[in-house]
Amino acid sequence: MTLDDIHQWDNHSLRLLYKDFYKALVAFAIQITADRHISEDIVQEVFFNTWKKKNTFQTVGALKAYLFNSVRNEGINHLRQKQVRSDHLQSIRSEYKEMFLSSDKEEKLYKEEVYRQLFLAIDQLPPKQREIFLQLMKGKKNVEIAQSMGVSINTVKAQKQHGIKALRDKLSPESFVLLLLMLR
């Protein structure tokens, strides 16, 4: 691999990056995130962003340092976001705990209504977003959804974010909380 090959920023460049750095970067990311799938997503994201920026590097060592620093930063960002989401979900759970703790008939009917609202709102999403949410609710990971739909992981993530924004506006707070809990 030469820097001239990398600086072309074409498919060949990406194959070279993948061949020379992918496994080491994923292993490094796993040390940070403790999750192989998340680590693979992070490395793919770093490769994509590096390719998109079309940076030039003076040495292979500088490229390597850039990639490892980028993976480290993305891993730390992931952990921060995960903690913020966890804290937010915990506060939501506390706020709406009575919805989840009651076991009488009236509460059961209420929960069924929340589910009904949730699925009605999901049915109103554009087809790709609807498909992604239905697969997420079955417990599939972003990677699995991307493979089954024949799209990139970034497409799945973007569609998921757009769907969450749309559903937040359509759903009652209880239904939206239920959605967040199901997507966890």
C-alpha positions in Angstrom: 0.0 0.0 0.0 1.3 3.4 -0.9 0.0 6.8 0.1 -0.5 7.6 -3.6 -2.9 4.7 -3.9 -4.8 5.9 -0.8 -5.0 9.5 -1.9 -6.9 8.4 -5.0 -9.9 8.0 -2.7 -11.6 5.5 -4.9 -12.9 1.9 -4.4 -9.3 0.6 -4.6 -8.3 3.0 -1.8 -11.1 1.7 0.4 -10.2 -1.9 -0.2 -6.6 -1.1 0.7 -7.7 0.6 4.0 -10.0 -2.3 4.8 -7.3 -4.9 4.0 -4.6 -3.2 6.0 -6.5 -1.6 9.0 -10.0 -3.0 9.4 -9.3 -6.0 11.8 -6.9 -4.0 14.0 -9.3 -1.0 14.2 -12.3 -3.2 15.1 -10.2 -5.0 17.8 -9.2 -1.5 19.1 -12.8 -0.3 19.1 -14.0 -3.5 20.9 -11.6 -2.5 23.8 -13.6 0.7 24.1 -17.1 -0.4 23.4 -17.1 -4.0 24.4 -19.4 -4.7 21.5 -18.3 -6.2 18.1 -21.3 -4.9 16.1 -20.9 -1.3 17.4 -17.2 -1.5 16.8 -17.7 -2.6 13.2 -20.1 0.2 12.7 -17.6 2.7 14.2 -14.8 1.5 11.9 -17.1 1.6 8.8 -18.1 5.1 9.8 -14.5 6.2 10.2 -13.6 4.8 6.8 -16.5 6.5 5.2 -15.8 9.9 6.8 -12.1 9.6 5.9 -13.0 8.8 2.3 -15.5 11.6 2.2 -13.0 14.2 3.5 -10.4 12.9 1.1 -7.6 13.9 3.5 -4.0 13.7 2.5 -1.4 12.2 4.8 2.4 12.8 4.8 3.2 9.3 5.9 1.5 5.9 6.4 2.1 6.4 10.2 0.1 9.7 10.1 -2.7 7.8 8.3 -2.6 5.1 10.9 -2.6 7.6 13.8 -5.5 9.4 12.2 -7.6 6.2 11.9 -6.9 5.0 15.4 -7.6 8.4 16.9 -10.8 8.7 14.9 -11.9 5.2 16.1 -11.0 6.1 19.7 -13.0 9.4 19.5 -16.0 7.7 17.9 -15.9 5.0 20.5 -15.9 7.5 23.3 -18.7 9.5 21.6 -20.7 6.2 21.4 -20.2 5.6 25.1 -21.3 9.1 26.0 -24.4 8.9 23.8 -25.2 5.5 25.3 -25.0 6.9 28.8 -27.1 9.9 27.9 -29.7 7.6 26.3 -29.6 5.4 29.4 -30.1 8.3 31.8 -32.9 9.7 29.7 -34.7 6.3 29.5 -34.3 5.9 33.2 -35.9 9.3 33.9 -38.7 8.5 31.5 -39.2 5.1 33.2 -39.4 6.8 36.5 -41.9 9.4 35.3 -44.1 6.7 33.7 -43.5 3.8 36.0 -47.1 3.5 37.0 -47.9 2.6 33.4 -45.6 -0.3 33.6 -46.2 -1.6 37.1 -50.0 -1.9 37.3 -51.5 -5.3 36.5 -55.2 -4.7 36.7 -57.5 -5.1 33.7 -57.9 -1.3 33.1 -54.1 -0.9 32.9 -53.9 -3.9 30.5 -56.4 -2.2 28.2 -54.4 1.0 28.5 -51.2 -0.7 27.5 -52.9 -2.4 24.5 -54.1 1.1 23.4 -50.5 2.4 23.7 -49.4 -0.5 21.5 -52.2 0.1 19.0 -51.2 3.8 18.7 -47.5 2.8 18.3 -48.2 0.4 15.4 -50.7 2.8 13.8 -48.0 5.5 13.8 -45.4 3.1 12.4 -47.8 2.1 9.6 -47.9 5.7 8.5 -44.1 6.0 8.1 -42.6 5.8 4.6 -42.0 2.2 3.5 -38.3 2.0 4.2 -38.6 3.5 7.6 -41.6 1.3 8.4 -39.6 -1.8 7.4 -36.6 -0.7 9.5 -38.8 -0.1 12.6 -40.6 -3.4 12.3 -37.3 -5.2 12.1 -35.9 -3.2 15.0 -38.9 -4.2 17.1 -38.1 -7.8 16.3 -34.8 -7.3 17.9 -32.6 -7.1 14.8 -29.4 -5.0 14.8 -28.6 -2.3 12.3 -26.2 -4.6 10.5 -28.8 -7.3 10.1 -31.4 -4.9 8.8 -29.0 -3.4 6.3 -28.1 -6.8 5.0 -31.7 -8.0 4.8 -32.8 -4.8 3.0 -29.7 -4.5 0.8 -28.8 -1.0 2.0 -25.9 0.5 3.9 -25.8 0.7 7.6 -25.7 4.5 7.3 -29.0 4.3 5.4 -30.5 2.3 8.2 -29.2 4.7 10.9 -30.5 7.8 8.9 -33.9 6.3 8.3 -34.1 5.2 11.9 -33.4 8.8 13.1 -35.9 10.3 10.7 -38.5 7.8 11.8 -37.9 8.5 15.5 -38.4 12.3 14.8 -41.6 11.6 12.9 -42.9 9.2 15.6 -42.1 11.6 18.4 -44.5 14.1 16.8 -47.3 11.6 16.2 -47.2 9.6 19.4 -48.4 10.2 22.9 -45.6 10.4 25.5 -46.5 6.9 26.8 -46.4 5.4 23.3 -43.1 7.2 22.5 -41.6 5.8 25.8 -42.7 2.4 24.8 -41.1 2.7 21.4 -37.8 3.9 23.0 -37.9 0.9 25.4 -38.5 -1.5 22.5 -35.6 -0.1 20.5 -33.1 -0.5 23.3 
